[in-house]
Structures are given as structure tokens and as C-alpha cells.
Amino acid sequence: MAHKIPGGVPTAYNDTFAADRLPPKNLLPTFDFSATPELSAYPDYMNVASELLDNAVNQGFKNNNVVHLGDVSWTYSELLDRANRIAEVLTEDCGLVTGNRVLLRAPNTPMLLAAWFGVLKAGGICVTTMPMLRARELQVSINRANVSIALCDLDLAEEMQSALDLTSSIKHTLYLSQVGNGGKRATLEYLCEKKTGKFININTAADDIALIAFTSGTTGQPKGAMHFHRDVIATADTCGRYIAKLEPNDIVTGTPPMAFTFGLGGIAIFPMRFGASSRFLESPLPDKILETIQKYKVTQIYTAPTAYRAMADMVQDYDVSSLRQGVSAGETLPKATWEAFNKATGIRLIDGLGSTEMFHIFVSAPPEEMRAGYTGKAIPGYRARVVDDTGNEVRAGTPGQLAVQGPTGCKYIDDPERQAIYVRNGWNFPGDIYEMNKDGYFKYVARADDMIISSGYNISGPEVEGVLLEHEAVAECAVIASPDPDRGNIVKAFVVARDGFDCNEGLIKVLQDFVKEEIAPYKYPRSVVFVDELPKTQTGKLQRFRLREQEVS
């Protein structure tokens, strides 16, 4: 993929590996930039680092804080200096050329953010990975993306070295500390000390690839979703602008890692687009989140429904008066959780449906328009509809497959088979069953693979979960189909009980009867199993497929 910078200077990928593995044109979704003034004004050439970092400094935010971790805070100008030095290291010491893939492996830290921008400044492609991945999991991302350079936190060096022993494409590996004070032990910082802090960003095309994000594995093997530079900015100009409504005085925090696009967008991209700052968490535990909100006057948080559920039970012990918004994604937000958090704090949580393939949220609503039990509407810049198996739109109140179009869309790396499943006739199909009411609000029914067919009835596993969560004895739960010789499948619930409740046959019957009283009796869980914890991804999403695997093994 070659481009020409205005003025006649030719540019092109020197390394075309990723560009060569974009889906063919007939499998690409339809991209629409006409819906909002911001989207329609995008230029042909755009670099995320220039848009979010260099421009912020030039527009008067240089002395404003941009990122915090513990007692460390960096201004926009300090982040720019470090990102420039990293770009110098990558190009001068590691030989990075445009299009090279760079693995980033670290928890959410200021140095990870600086490294992310350094890669983009140099025209590289970021492949950010979850900090908890083991060598064999890292191997998948490294091989799929053909990574040539790795930047890894010192504390994660052991698994990184094991991954290097399993792969052969990485030629340079540099280690970094959390806040850039690693001295000679941290090779990246040591090399940065010798650089100027001045770097002219590569003038990438808007449709050059900025990152490859690997899905979190809720349905099995992770897939690599490629995103253009314009995709990253488009999410800030849609969800960040119209739903989160960020302002320069906002302080944002959240639990998802930057390797997860929900985290990358919510706690890095969105704040920087509007001159705000991000406070990275030192611990993702609910009580530590509340301590952070109280101590640092956080105004907005991004996390999963399970965290909001836990915080609702303990928030009375903290001063969270600074918090004005909470954004939930990764899993549908149960009505009971929304209501519990609202009752405890007065905050109307923002639920959001997004996907790694679309980069971020595309169905949601601002707090004043949120309706408990509904995900929201198609956000400005996107359109969504519910269709049947033939692709025809269904009537209001009828469940069907959700289809979405907008400025972003699915672009799997070298995976035409899966691409053809996700993208059909220009529409993205995230794999969710929804129904839409007459006002355009979308109500979640299930993941397409979470529908349970029992004795001819279609039963939504998440619907049963939502009811169970309303019972005082249930802290967490997951509902799946369990094979049954008479009914085909039965509804089976895995329940994490709250402290103080005896996990016995009596409680099973109480829960079963409770479900029968709240929804159609045929939907009740015929099997209830108490467990200490549920299988989840590192981003807090339930891995129901692991429970299903247990049932058929």
C-alpha cells in the first residue's frame, strides 16, 4: 500500500507484511464518514500520535497532566519528549522501518503509553498484549503478526524470554520500567537518555495500519483485528465526544489493560483527544478502585459489570462525589447491577456494546438517556439494525442478529474465512442477538452462541443470569447449555454465592423457584452448581465456552 504526501514526497510501507494481509475488498465492511462533522472532515493523511499528542502540546495543553501512576504524573510535553526519544531508539538503534510490527508488553504505565506513541510516530504497527499472557500465548500473537521488535516491562521479562525461545521473528528486545526511571538496567530508558527528544512523525495515511489487536478469547482462539490510524481517532470523535463527553478537567481511570481496545480507547485515547488526563490503577480490586477515586478525585471510570456489582456493595464507605460517569462494556450490564450502582451512588451507568473488531463502543447512550436493561442506541457516527438469517430487518421487539456500519469495521489479519463470517454485504456482525424497540433502543438477548435450545424452546443464557443476579445470594453466575438426552440441552447455572449463604440443595431450590417466579418457568436452571470462581479473560469477560467445554468433555 503506497501513498503520496502532499508536496510530492513519496511514502510507502517498507514492510508490507500487514498491509498484504488485509481482507480482500469484497470482504471489507462499508465505511461511512458522513454522519458527523468531525468524521467528514478527516484528511487523507493522519498519524494518531500527531493528532493526540503533538497537537495537544501545540494547542496549549503542554503543561497539563496527561498520565498518572501512584505519585508520578507526566505532562503532555513530558510524554511527548519520551515518545520522541523512543521513536528515535526504534529507528536508529533497532532499525524500525514503516510497517514493522512492535510487540508491547506491560501493565498500564506511563512508559507503555510513551512506547505506544513512539511506535506510531515512527510509522510502526503496535501489537499490545495482555500482561498476564504466558509464553505459548505470546507465541500466537508474535507469529500471527510476524513481530520484529519487542518492548517489554522488566517485571515481565521471564515469560518474554520464554516466548523468544519459541519464536524467531523478533530481532530486538528492549526492557523498560514502569515510569521511565530504570537506569542502565532498563535498556530502553538507557538508550533514550542519549537521544534528542526531537522526532518528525511519519506522515502516515489515514488508512495505514496503526495497530493489531488480538481478541480476548471469549470464544476460543484469539483473532487479530487490524485498525487504521483513522479508526483510533474515529472512536474518540464518536463515543468519546458524544457519549463520554470528556472535558480537559476530567481525570479518567479504569481496569482494562491497553491491550484491550476498551481500555485503550477509554483510558488513553478518549482523554487525550480532549486534553484530559488518565490515572492508571495500581490495583484492579474494587476496594482499591474506590480508594483511587476518593484520593485522586477521579471523574470517570471504565470497567466491567462485575466490578460495578462489587463496588455497589462497598461504596458507602468511600467518598466518590467526584465521580460523574461510569462506563461499562465487555459484557452486557445486567439491569440489577445498573440499579444497584445507581441506588448506591446516584450515577446512571453508561452501558456500551463494542468489540475488538470495531475497536470500541458503537451502541450506547449518555447517562441522561440510559434505560436500565437496554444497551442504548446506535451512537452518532454509526447505524445499527436487527436482521434475520437472510439479512432482512425484523420488526421492533423481534430478536435477531445485530448488524452495524460506521467509520470503523472488522479487518482480520490474513483470515478470510472468519472475515466472511463477521462481515456480510458491507455490514459488521458482532455475533450478538438483540431486539430493538420502537424508540431505537437495543436490548441484549444473548451472544449468538449463548442461545440455549431446550425441548424446542430458545432460551437466552444472559437473561437467566440477569434474573439470578437479582437474588441476594448470588454474587456472580454464568448460564450455559448442558447436553441432555431427553431435552437436547438443559439450562445449567454456575453460581458464585455471597458470603453467609450455605451452598446446599435448599439454596438451589430457592434460586430455581426465584427464576420461575420472575420469567417463564421453562427458562429456569434445571442444574445449579456452586463454584468458587468463574473462568474469565484478563479483561473480566466470562468465558462461557470453557464451561461448555467441561460439559462435553
Phi, psi and omega per residue, in radians:
M1 nan 1.984 -3.113
A2 -1.984 2.626 -3.116
H3 -2.399 2.929 3.087
K4 -2.250 2.145 3.101
I5 -1.276 2.414 3.059
P6 -0.902 2.300 -3.072
G7 1.914 -0.169 2.981
G8 1.697 0.027 3.132
V9 -1.405 2.012 -3.087
P10 -1.279 2.422 3.034
T11 -2.292 2.685 3.104
A12 -2.872 2.809 2.977
Y13 -1.151 2.218 2.962
N14 -1.384 -0.476 3.075
D15 -2.050 1.924 -3.004
T16 -1.742 0.223 -3.048
F17 -0.923 -0.925 -3.085
A18 -1.223 -0.757 -3.128
A19 -1.069 -0.637 3.126
D20 -1.192 -0.291 -3.069
R21 -1.909 0.282 2.954
L22 -1.151 2.676 3.101
P23 -1.073 2.648 3.051
P24 -1.091 2.731 -3.036
K25 -0.972 -0.634 -3.100
N26 -1.235 -0.204 3.106
L27 -1.895 0.072 3.089
L28 -1.433 2.567 3.062
P29 -1.275 2.875 3.014
T30 -1.365 2.240 3.113
F31 -1.794 2.322 -3.081
D32 -2.207 2.138 3.128
F33 -2.054 0.290 -3.034
S34 -1.614 -0.156 -2.922
A35 -1.338 -0.497 -3.118
T36 -2.330 2.727 3.140
P37 -1.059 -0.632 -3.106
E38 -1.128 -0.806 -3.092
L39 -1.163 -0.712 -3.065
S40 -1.244 -0.235 -3.111
A41 -1.663 0.082 -3.092
Y42 -1.112 2.379 3.080
P43 -1.396 3.008 3.115
D44 -1.300 -0.396 -3.109
Y45 -2.096 2.281 -3.029
M46 -2.752 2.275 3.027
N47 -2.094 2.218 -3.084
V48 -0.970 -0.704 -3.131
A49 -1.121 -0.703 3.100
S50 -1.130 -0.752 -3.080
E51 -1.159 -0.755 -2.987
L52 -1.667 -0.549 -3.011
L53 -1.901 -1.059 -3.127
D54 -1.046 -0.770 -3.128
N55 -1.154 -0.614 3.108
A56 -1.081 -0.731 3.101
V57 -1.126 -0.761 -3.109
N58 -1.212 -0.411 -3.083
Q59 -1.641 0.171 3.010
G60 1.812 0.120 -3.126
F61 -1.705 0.145 -2.961
K62 -1.017 -0.560 -3.125
N63 -1.671 0.017 3.074
N64 -1.409 2.522 3.053
N65 -1.167 2.489 3.127
V66 -2.090 -0.542 -3.099
V67 -2.586 2.474 -3.130
H68 -2.306 2.578 2.955
L69 -2.613 1.992 -3.066
G70 1.054 -2.208 -3.128
D71 -1.574 0.047 -3.103
V72 -1.703 2.290 3.052
S73 -2.334 2.407 3.062
W74 -2.018 2.503 3.015
T75 -1.493 2.972 3.083
Y76 -1.045 -0.698 -3.128
S77 -1.204 -0.608 3.088
E78 -1.185 -0.702 3.081
L79 -1.129 -0.700 3.116
L80 -1.070 -0.777 3.137
D81 -1.045 -0.791 -3.117
R82 -1.190 -0.708 3.122
A83 -1.106 -0.710 3.106
N84 -1.092 -0.748 3.139
R85 -1.127 -0.676 3.108
I86 -1.151 -0.694 3.085
A87 -1.066 -0.675 3.087
E88 -1.110 -0.783 3.123
V89 -1.049 -0.807 -3.090
L90 -1.072 -0.764 -3.079
T91 -1.400 -0.685 -3.030
E92 -1.532 -0.639 -3.061
D93 -1.762 -0.493 -3.106
C94 -1.863 -0.115 3.107
G95 1.211 0.467 -3.141
L96 -1.059 2.339 3.012
V97 -2.080 2.798 -3.081
T98 -0.998 2.322 -3.134
G99 1.695 -0.246 3.069
N100 -1.068 2.500 3.054
R101 -1.650 2.361 -3.111
V102 -2.123 2.119 3.090
L103 -1.381 2.268 3.065
L104 -2.016 2.169 -3.044
R105 -2.368 1.766 -3.108
A106 -2.945 2.747 2.948
P107 -1.216 3.053 3.115
N108 -1.172 1.842 -3.127
T109 -2.415 2.808 3.046
P110 -0.986 -0.692 -3.120
M111 -1.179 -0.591 3.066
L112 -1.103 -0.750 3.124
L113 -1.093 -0.744 3.113
A114 -1.106 -0.726 3.129
A115 -1.119 -0.706 3.134
W116 -1.033 -0.805 3.118
F117 -1.216 -0.615 3.120
G118 -1.053 -0.717 3.112
V119 -1.087 -0.801 -3.088
L120 -1.200 -0.639 3.087
K121 -1.006 -0.674 -3.076
A122 -1.470 0.008 3.139
G123 1.466 0.234 3.089
G124 -1.458 3.114 -3.133
I125 -2.090 2.152 -3.096
C126 -1.406 2.320 2.994
V127 -2.162 1.519 -3.079
T128 -1.533 2.310 -3.047
T129 -2.043 2.704 3.116
M130 -1.106 2.351 -3.088
P131 -1.045 -0.494 -3.039
M132 -1.534 0.000 -3.134
L133 -1.100 2.495 3.069
R134 -1.601 3.012 -3.030
A135 -0.989 -0.762 -3.093
R136 -1.169 -0.495 3.085
E137 -1.349 -0.701 3.071
L138 -1.065 -0.633 -3.132
Q139 -0.972 -0.675 -3.128
V140 -1.079 -0.861 -3.120
S141 -1.148 -0.740 -3.128
I142 -1.066 -0.795 -3.111
N143 -1.246 -0.736 -3.114
R144 -1.105 -0.654 -3.102
A145 -1.675 -0.068 -3.105
N146 0.874 1.001 -3.066
V147 -1.201 2.436 -3.123
S148 -1.984 -0.346 -3.133
I149 -2.345 2.487 3.098
A150 -2.245 2.338 3.017
L151 -2.047 2.071 -2.965
C152 -2.325 2.425 3.058
D153 -1.090 2.473 -3.135
L154 -0.965 -0.661 -3.088
D155 -1.239 -0.205 -3.123
L156 -1.933 0.305 -3.015
A157 -1.149 -0.599 -3.036
E158 -1.068 -0.887 -3.138
E159 -1.204 -0.556 3.094
M160 -1.083 -0.769 3.132
Q161 -1.120 -0.682 3.106
S162 -1.116 -0.652 3.105
A163 -1.167 -0.643 3.108
L164 -1.099 -0.589 3.125
D165 -1.212 -0.371 -3.116
L166 -1.660 -0.184 -3.060
T167 -2.251 2.977 -3.076
S168 -2.336 -0.083 -3.020
S169 -1.423 -0.424 -3.054
I170 -1.373 2.142 -3.101
K171 -1.786 -0.417 -3.116
H172 -2.363 2.260 3.070
T173 -2.226 2.118 3.124
L174 -2.101 2.505 -3.122
Y175 -1.902 2.610 -3.070
L176 -2.393 2.756 3.043
S177 -1.688 3.070 -3.019
Q178 -1.199 -0.672 -3.044
V179 -2.152 0.276 3.028
G180 1.479 0.384 -3.141
N181 -2.094 0.666 -3.043
G182 -1.474 -0.164 3.130
G183 1.099 -2.605 -3.056
K184 -1.235 -0.394 3.120
R185 -1.174 -0.587 -3.113
A186 -1.650 1.725 -2.976
T187 -0.959 -0.710 -3.095
L188 -1.088 -0.834 3.134
E189 -1.084 -0.697 -3.131
Y190 -1.087 -0.744 3.111
L191 -1.198 -0.603 -3.133
C192 -1.126 -0.556 -3.125
E193 -1.046 -0.450 -3.074
K194 -1.564 -0.043 -3.071
K195 -1.683 2.970 -3.009
T196 -1.528 -0.423 -3.009
G197 1.415 0.157 3.104
K198 -2.021 2.273 -3.139
F199 -2.682 2.334 3.082
I200 -1.617 2.012 -3.080
N201 -1.081 2.517 3.003
I202 -1.132 2.311 -3.108
N203 -1.476 1.290 -3.088
T204 -1.197 2.638 3.024
A205 -1.259 2.676 3.136
A206 -1.026 -0.529 -3.133
D207 -1.811 0.439 2.888
D208 -1.402 2.647 -3.085
I209 -1.364 2.235 3.122
A210 -1.742 -0.587 -3.065
L211 -2.715 2.756 2.980
I212 -2.123 2.021 -3.113
A213 -1.883 2.208 3.128
F214 -1.606 2.307 -3.111
T215 -1.052 2.739 -2.980
S216 -1.427 -0.014 2.987
G217 1.452 0.582 3.090
T218 -1.299 -0.344 -3.131
T219 -2.060 0.246 3.096
G220 2.158 -2.321 -3.043
Q221 -1.081 2.201 3.115
P222 -1.077 2.601 3.118
K223 -2.063 2.570 -3.118
G224 -1.638 2.011 3.130
A225 -1.791 2.147 3.141
M226 -1.603 2.489 3.125
H227 -2.325 2.400 3.117
F228 -1.357 2.904 3.037
H229 -1.018 -0.728 -3.108
R230 -1.164 -0.504 3.131
D231 -1.066 -0.761 -3.093
V232 -1.091 -0.786 -3.128
I233 -1.226 -0.625 -3.112
A234 -1.083 -0.611 3.136
T235 -1.180 -0.615 3.085
A236 -1.204 -0.636 -3.097
D237 -1.437 -0.047 3.048
T238 -1.978 -1.324 -3.115
C239 -1.136 -0.819 -3.107
G240 -1.096 -0.651 -3.079
R241 -1.449 -0.807 -2.965
Y242 -1.709 -0.363 -3.133
I243 -1.862 -1.000 3.138
A244 -1.272 -0.548 3.078
K245 0.913 0.936 -3.075
L246 -1.271 2.609 3.110
E247 -2.305 2.841 -3.065
P248 -1.007 -0.482 -3.105
N249 -1.522 0.075 3.115
D250 -1.294 2.517 2.978
I251 -2.114 2.081 -2.985
V252 -1.945 2.440 3.016
T253 -2.381 3.031 3.140
G254 3.084 2.836 -3.094
T255 -1.605 -0.489 -3.049
P256 -1.200 2.442 3.091
P257 -1.222 2.785 3.132
M258 -1.148 -0.289 3.068
A259 -1.210 -0.365 3.121
F260 -1.662 2.165 -3.009
T261 -1.086 -0.446 3.029
F262 -1.058 -0.741 3.105
G263 -1.274 -0.776 -3.141
L264 -0.997 -0.799 3.139
G265 -1.220 -0.907 -2.990
G266 -1.199 -0.703 -3.027
I267 -1.953 0.198 3.043
A268 -2.380 -1.070 -3.035
I269 -1.172 -0.897 -3.071
F270 -1.043 -0.910 -3.129
P271 -1.006 -0.753 -3.081
M272 -1.211 -0.493 3.108
R273 -1.107 -0.444 -3.053
F274 -2.103 0.346 3.036
G275 1.288 0.295 -3.134
A276 -1.572 -2.996 3.138
S277 -2.301 2.795 -3.131
S278 -2.072 2.393 3.024
R279 -1.955 1.940 3.114
F280 -1.318 2.446 -3.088
L281 -1.396 2.466 3.037
E282 -1.493 -0.319 3.080
S283 -2.640 2.419 3.135
P284 -1.544 0.051 -3.110
L285 -1.171 2.503 -3.053
P286 -0.943 -0.723 -3.127
D287 -1.196 -0.580 3.106
K288 -1.248 -0.592 3.057
I289 -1.080 -0.808 -3.138
L290 -1.124 -0.661 3.071
E291 -1.077 -0.718 -3.139
T292 -1.132 -0.785 3.115
I293 -1.027 -0.785 -3.110
Q294 -1.155 -0.832 -3.036
K295 -1.227 -0.696 -3.005
Y296 -1.898 0.139 3.078
K297 0.996 0.828 3.111
V298 -1.110 2.459 -3.097
T299 -1.862 -0.368 -3.111
Q300 -2.570 2.491 -3.131
I301 -2.315 2.543 3.061
Y302 -2.095 2.110 3.094
T303 -2.818 -3.103 -3.061
A304 -1.614 2.808 -3.128
P305 -0.949 -0.631 -3.113
T306 -1.078 -0.616 3.129
A307 -1.222 -0.711 3.112
Y308 -1.116 -0.667 3.113
R309 -1.061 -0.795 -3.126
A310 -1.186 -0.719 -3.109
M311 -1.173 -0.551 3.141
A312 -1.053 -0.523 -3.103
D313 -1.406 -0.260 -3.050
M314 -2.215 -0.023 -3.015
V315 -1.142 -0.392 -3.118
Q316 -1.103 -0.295 -3.129
D317 -1.588 0.084 -3.072
Y318 -2.304 2.719 3.027
D319 -1.661 1.808 -3.137
V320 -2.001 0.519 -3.083
S321 -1.120 -0.378 3.109
S322 -1.270 -0.409 -3.045
L323 -1.282 2.139 3.123
R324 -1.937 -0.313 -3.102
Q325 -2.571 2.557 2.975
G326 -2.311 2.299 -3.123
V327 -1.987 2.259 -3.106
S328 -2.040 2.404 3.061
A329 -2.806 -3.112 -3.101
G330 1.682 -0.696 3.043
E331 -2.514 2.716 3.082
T332 -1.090 2.516 -3.105
L333 -1.512 1.925 -3.130
P334 -1.049 2.519 3.128
K335 -0.977 -0.702 -3.119
A336 -1.097 -0.644 3.117
T337 -1.223 -0.759 3.111
W338 -1.000 -0.831 -3.093
E339 -1.190 -0.664 3.139
A340 -1.137 -0.748 -3.133
F341 -1.221 -0.678 3.100
N342 -1.099 -0.738 3.137
K343 -1.133 -0.658 -3.072
A344 -1.373 -0.494 -3.006
T345 -2.177 -0.347 -3.016
G346 1.438 -0.023 -3.108
I347 -1.534 2.302 3.074
R348 -1.589 1.719 -3.080
L349 -1.018 2.529 3.037
I350 -1.620 2.007 3.006
D351 -1.536 2.609 -3.128
G352 -2.582 2.404 3.023
L353 -1.818 2.117 3.060
G354 -2.459 -3.081 3.087
S355 -2.757 2.701 3.068
T356 -1.029 -0.630 -3.107
E357 -1.158 -0.573 3.134
M358 -1.667 -0.057 -3.121
F359 1.457 -0.836 -3.085
H360 -2.678 -2.780 -2.999
I361 -1.264 2.395 3.087
F362 -2.237 -0.244 3.007
V363 -2.179 2.143 -3.119
S364 -3.011 -2.904 3.053
A365 -2.868 2.599 3.042
P366 -1.158 2.814 -3.009
P367 -0.903 -0.751 -3.070
E368 -1.180 -0.279 -3.133
E369 -1.891 -0.023 -3.138
M370 -1.182 2.492 3.042
R371 -2.141 2.175 -3.140
A372 -0.989 2.300 -3.136
G373 1.626 -0.159 3.100
Y374 -2.042 2.575 3.095
T375 -1.333 -0.621 -3.130
G376 2.372 -2.733 3.115
K377 -1.981 2.976 2.977
A378 -1.077 2.209 -3.060
I379 -1.329 2.763 3.119
P380 -0.893 2.274 -3.090
G381 1.833 -0.322 -3.126
Y382 -2.125 2.779 2.942
R383 -2.314 2.566 -3.094
A384 -2.467 2.658 3.121
R385 -2.633 2.847 3.102
V386 -1.916 2.227 -3.042
V387 -2.242 2.826 3.061
D388 -1.544 -3.028 -3.056
D389 -1.160 -0.292 3.116
T390 -1.669 -0.007 3.119
G391 1.606 0.061 3.141
N392 -1.525 2.420 -3.128
E393 -1.154 2.414 -3.109
V394 -1.746 2.921 -3.125
R395 -1.242 2.762 3.095
A396 -0.969 2.388 3.121
G397 1.506 -0.003 -3.137
T398 -1.779 2.167 3.128
P399 -1.150 2.566 3.099
G400 -2.996 -3.059 -3.126
Q401 -1.395 2.393 3.086
L402 -1.423 2.312 3.088
A403 -2.184 2.424 -2.986
V404 -2.377 2.504 2.972
Q405 -2.379 2.683 3.113
G406 3.039 -2.731 -3.091
P407 -1.340 -0.248 3.098
T408 -2.075 2.895 3.132
G409 -3.054 2.956 -3.034
C410 -1.249 2.318 3.072
K411 -2.512 1.384 3.135
Y412 -1.166 2.531 3.083
I413 -1.417 2.077 3.006
D414 0.874 0.884 -3.087
D415 -2.565 1.118 -3.062
P416 -1.081 -0.507 -3.128
E417 -1.150 -0.850 3.109
R418 -1.244 -0.579 3.103
Q419 -1.039 -0.706 -3.122
A420 -1.203 -0.363 3.070
I421 -1.413 -0.726 -3.069
Y422 -1.349 -0.644 -3.087
V423 -2.010 2.122 3.136
R424 -2.374 2.170 3.121
N425 0.931 0.667 3.078
G426 1.486 -0.103 -3.124
W427 -1.806 2.542 3.040
N428 -1.569 2.331 3.114
F429 -2.049 1.673 -3.070
P430 -1.177 -0.181 3.115
G431 1.630 0.408 -3.124
D432 -1.945 2.478 3.005
I433 -1.685 2.144 -3.125
Y434 -2.302 2.878 2.864
E435 -2.281 2.583 -3.110
M436 -2.026 2.359 3.118
N437 -1.520 3.135 -3.047
K438 -1.184 -0.306 3.125
D439 -1.588 0.041 3.125
G440 1.520 0.163 3.083
Y441 -1.495 2.390 -3.117
F442 -1.735 2.288 3.115
K443 -1.979 2.196 -3.096
Y444 -1.233 2.355 3.065
V445 -1.882 -0.923 -3.135
A446 -3.076 2.836 2.808
R447 -1.154 2.623 -3.119
A448 -0.979 -0.567 -3.129
D449 -1.625 0.113 3.086
D450 -1.800 0.051 3.057
M451 -1.321 2.292 -3.114
I452 -1.873 2.164 3.085
I453 -1.819 1.952 -3.088
S454 -2.270 2.074 -3.120
S455 0.917 0.621 3.105
G456 1.534 -0.154 3.113
Y457 -1.564 2.423 2.997
N458 -1.610 2.107 -3.062
I459 -2.165 2.264 3.115
S460 -1.470 2.048 3.090
G461 -1.014 -0.830 3.124
P462 -1.088 -0.495 3.083
E463 -1.138 -0.761 3.117
V464 -1.141 -0.699 3.086
E465 -1.015 -0.767 -3.117
G466 -1.051 -0.662 3.115
V467 -1.228 -0.802 3.133
L468 -1.011 -0.653 -3.125
L469 -1.172 -0.301 3.098
E470 -1.316 -0.296 -3.130
H471 -1.434 2.433 -3.049
E472 -1.107 -0.353 -3.102
A473 -1.457 -0.201 -2.975
V474 -1.810 2.090 3.054
A475 -1.563 -0.790 3.101
E476 -2.559 2.765 3.067
C477 -2.791 2.792 3.039
A478 -2.475 2.381 -3.087
V479 -2.121 2.281 -3.123
I480 -2.394 3.042 3.012
A481 -1.527 2.309 3.065
S482 -2.044 2.193 -3.090
P483 -0.952 2.410 -3.130
D484 -2.480 2.297 -3.060
P485 -1.146 -0.463 -3.083
D486 -1.641 -0.668 -3.029
R487 -1.849 -0.010 -3.043
G488 1.479 -1.046 3.031
N489 -2.536 2.721 2.950
I490 -2.130 2.812 3.067
V491 -1.410 2.162 -3.134
K492 -2.147 2.293 -3.112
A493 -1.977 2.302 2.992
F494 -1.823 2.110 -2.969
V495 -2.128 2.285 2.931
V496 -1.712 1.992 -3.062
A497 -1.488 2.670 3.060
R498 -1.288 2.734 3.079
D499 -1.032 2.462 3.089
G500 1.717 -0.104 3.129
F501 -1.921 2.367 3.120
D502 -1.450 2.153 -3.114
C503 -1.475 1.453 -3.083
N504 -2.347 -3.086 -3.117
E505 -1.072 -0.567 3.130
G506 -1.098 -0.746 3.133
L507 -1.208 -0.619 3.079
I508 -0.999 -0.834 -3.132
K509 -1.124 -0.688 3.119
V510 -1.043 -0.776 -3.133
L511 -1.182 -0.730 3.113
Q512 -1.074 -0.784 3.133
D513 -1.140 -0.630 3.128
F514 -1.084 -0.764 3.127
V515 -1.121 -0.751 3.138
K516 -1.028 -0.582 -3.112
E517 -1.360 -0.422 -3.025
E518 -1.676 -0.583 3.134
I519 -2.378 3.091 -3.093
A520 -0.908 2.294 -3.048
P521 -0.978 -0.509 -3.111
Y522 -1.171 -0.204 -3.101
K523 -1.572 -0.096 -3.022
Y524 -1.195 2.640 -3.139
P525 -1.290 2.002 3.132
R526 -1.301 -0.288 3.056
S527 -2.290 2.302 3.087
V528 -2.224 2.205 3.135
V529 -2.146 2.261 3.093
F530 -1.566 2.309 -3.123
V531 -2.301 2.786 3.129
D532 -1.373 -0.550 3.120
E533 -2.733 2.845 -3.136
L534 -1.912 2.580 3.102
P535 -1.207 2.291 -3.113
K536 -2.432 2.789 2.955
T537 -1.340 3.015 3.101
Q538 -1.160 -0.251 3.136
T539 -1.678 0.088 3.062
G540 1.579 0.116 3.139
K541 -1.493 2.382 3.106
L542 -1.093 2.388 3.050
Q543 -1.809 1.359 -3.101
R544 -1.107 -0.466 -3.122
F545 -1.093 -0.520 3.111
R546 -1.199 -0.647 3.079
L547 -1.189 -0.687 3.115
R548 -1.126 -0.659 3.114
E549 -1.065 -0.646 3.123
Q550 -1.097 -0.605 -3.060
E551 -1.261 -0.440 -3.086
V552 -1.879 -0.032 -3.110
S553 -1.452 nan nan
